[in-house]
Amino acid sequence: MRILIAIGVHRQREAGAAGVVLNHARELGKRGHIVECWFLDDIFKQPAKPQRFESLFFALAVARRIRKEPEKFDVVNLHAPWGCAYGIWRRVFRPSVSPPYVMTMQGSEERYVLTMRRENGKGRAWNFAWKNRTWHRAYHQTMYDYSIKTANYGAIANREATACCQLKYERDPARMWFVPNGTEERFFISRAFSEDPATKLLYVGTWLDRKGVYYLADAFGMLAKRISGIRLTVAGCVAPEEQLKSFFAADVRSQVCVMPFVPRESMPDLYARHDIFVFPSLVEGMPLTLLEAMATGMPAVTTNTCGMSDVVEDERNGLLVPPADAEALADSVERLCNSAELRERLGIAGQQTVRHYTWERVTGKLERILKLAIANR
């Protein structure tokens, strides 16, 4: 197959969404397919202006490029919401020659809006007051709506968003598929579980309100009072150290290590040097960092919400806590800190679980959908 994968983010291996595209492209290439990837920096050499319309401009530019050479690709895999323009064009004009459109979507915008509206009521959402919500509904959600409605097939990274496409948008379940994200083989390493209490916690991800960072800071303040010598590393946060530490109580800031950027090749060692993975995100697609941490045998504490609960089964291969509950988060982390047996049991089970989430396996599901789209074009 000749495949185009397009996504409106920068080409950066360390970034989650870009990492999904690059890993799928690599695995599809191994299977003998010809894959071309278009990122934001491939389409725009200068930032789009006005920047608030960048997503729409990218979607329009991708559609124009495909239409200029309609026979160049057998199928196009356009990530939502950037497939909306091409999907609308195909739906309206029904061209006799144009590659079918397979949508990839990471998560549910409906879940995001519900979650962040609640957080705004608590004063814990950075930019989601009524004006921002109105703009999101009129602009972002509309692009997602048309990306979903006009796709021939869909590959969606969590089960909740898959069900939303089938129910809210009345898409045929035979065309909307759950295709989880994956992890690389190099993350599957051996881990020794010490009998000593665990004190090295790790959070990996951008420092954003939707990631539950307020609750992480609150929970760590509680843990610092209960467990002597406990430390937290915040990695890949893309935020200045001083700004990030301001979220924590002054008396625990010295116990927080901030690593704004970590090279991709250094990630397995970073996981190996820590004891427990803490991921309190409120809404996700399917986080690559959670899969990577579990692949290294790290016991994980995360939230019982979309994305995480597709992978983690409470008390079997990790611990799930209610989202936005700092006390529950602290209690579960404390259990792991004090029990080597629990860390080992959950860590080994988590690693075994993620064996089913390698990029080789999940890309096989995407390949099947791409072939279906061509066969039923």
Protein Blocks (a to p, Z undefined) as FASTA:
>chain_A
ZZdddddbdcdfkbmklmmmmmmmmmmmmnopacddddfklmpmbdcddfklmmmmmmmm
mmmmmmmmmmlpmbdcdddfklmmmmmmmmmnopabdcddddddfbdfklmmmmmmmmmm
nopafblcfklmmmmmmmmmmmmmmmmmmpmbdcdfbfklmmmmmmmnopafklmccddd
dddfklmccddddfbdcfbdcdeddddfklommmmmmmmmmmmmmmghiacddehklpaf
klmmmmpcfklmmmpccdfbacfklmmmmmmmpmbdcdfbfbdcbdfklmmmmmnopacd
ddddehjlmmmcghkloccddehilklmmmmmmmmmmmmklmmmmmmmmmmmmmmmcfkl
mmmmmmmmmmmmmmmZZ
